[in-house]
Structures are given as structure tokens and as C-alpha cells.
Amino acid sequence: MDIIQAIIIGLVQGFTEFLPISSTAQLVFVTQALGAQESLAFDTLLHLATLVAVVSYFWKDLVHMVVSFISSLQDIPRGNFKQGFKEDPYKKLAWLIIIGTMPAGLMGLFLKDFFESLFTNILVVGSLLLITGMLLWASERIGGGERSIKDMGLKTTLWIGLFQGFSLAPGISRSGATISAGLFSNLERELAARFSFLLSIPIIMSAGLIQIPDIGSGFDLNTWAFIAGFAASAISGYLAIKILLKIIKERSLMIFAYYCWLAGSIAILSSLFI
């Protein structure tokens, strides 16, 4: 893999990790189109780059959440646990992120081989992209409301977490699925997006930590390509978060639904006739 290929793939990973068009599907398409050699080490590095992006964007929220989470643990022996949620929304948010991560974690643990078997099937990837488009379309038609973080509970959190679990399949956008689930639950539009981004942090971090040994085994193959790809992914990921938060506040997500339908249709046709 040369530097140009690494930059292109890094840009695609960064933008599509957070835009609701499925990063896994786009990476399958782009890697094959470029004729680039697949590298688990490089894929892991790109995911860590997107982790840098989301942590950089939400670092103030994350600091508040960590401090509030520690404080909530101190509330338990005092019998003030539930009351602490009312006084500090960051306490509630921290616990909701932990709970919301569980469905995807369990699905990844027990269904890892199944999901990985889908990555090489372009027909399946294309079909799941069509489903992502349908989720975005439906969320714009019937979803969205005025529920704030104080109105979120266990049911809503697990619902969104379940959708994140389904996004382990290539073609189901993680951000698209979780934002749609939030809108279906009548969350405020910006809250649905912010919760989706924050919910991605434990998943990306866990996947990266598990695969870190792969970086060491492949990093010396083309050091500059790896560095260029990492930088491209981190920068584009940061911009993608900023762009999507602006779009969801001011416009519709239908442009992403149209893209998913188009890309999915092309993938299905190519798998059948090429």
C-alpha cells in the first residue's frame, strides 16, 4: 500500500465512521477499487485515528462524564445514587453510555465469526446499505421529538445499544442506526447524534485495544503510509462529526439515505453481473 492509497482509505474511514453511510461498506468498496492490499494493522490504526477524532471533539463532555461517574460511585454508599442523576446529567449520561455499549459488546463476543463472514459478500453489503437508507428515511418521517437526557431511561438506552450491535454487520451504518434509534425514541435531534458519537467511544476503544498487537506486526511494512493514513482518518473524522451535528440540527438526513440506496444498488448490481 502506497501513501496515496493510505490517504484515500484514511479519508474514507474518517468521514464514513461518523457520517451515516457505513464505513465498513465504503472501505470494502474503496479497497477493492484501489487494488490496495488489505492490512489488519492498517485497519486497526485507522480505527484508533477515529477514536482520536471523537475524543478530541467531545473531550470536555468526556472529562465531565469521568468526574461525574466517579462521583456517582461515591453516591452509592450514601444512598444518593438516583438523586445524583437529577442533580448532574453527566452522571446519568456516563452510566447510559456504559449500559448502551453492552448489546454491541455481547453481539461482538458471540457473533464475531458470523459478522466477519459477511465482509467479503458484496451482495450482502449492498443489501444492508439499502436497509441503512430505509432506517434514515423512516427516522426522518416518524422520528425525532423533544425528549432530553433527563427523559432517557434504560429501555431507550438498550434500544439504541441494540441498533449499535446490528451495525457490526458491514453495510449497516453505526451512526445511522444509532441516530435513527434515538429519533425513533423521540429524542431531540442533536441529542440523538451526540449520544451516538459518545456511544461509539467504548466500542472503538475496545476494538482498537484488542487489535493493537497487529499494529506492531505490520507497522514497519510502510511507516509513512501508515502515518499518512492515520492523520487523514483523524482529521476527516473530526470534520465529519462537526458536519453531521450541523446537518442534523438544520437539515434532513435524507441525503445520506439517497446515497445508501444508490451505493447499495450499485453494489448489488455489480455482484450479480460483474
Protein Blocks (a to p, Z undefined) as FASTA:
>chain_A
ZZklmmmmmmmmmmmmmpcghjklmmmmmmmmnopacdfklmmmmmmmmmmmmmmmmmmm
mmmmmmmmmmmmmmmmnopmmmmmmmmmklmmmmmmmmmmmmmmmmmmmmmmmmmmmmmm
mklmmmmmmmmmmmmmmmmmmgccjbdfklpcfklmmmmmmmmmmmmpghiafklmmmmm
mmmnopafklmmmmmmmmmmmmmmmmmmmmmmmmmmmmmmommlmmmmmmmmmmmmmmmm
mmmmmmmmmmcfklmmmmmmmmmmmmmmmmmmZZ
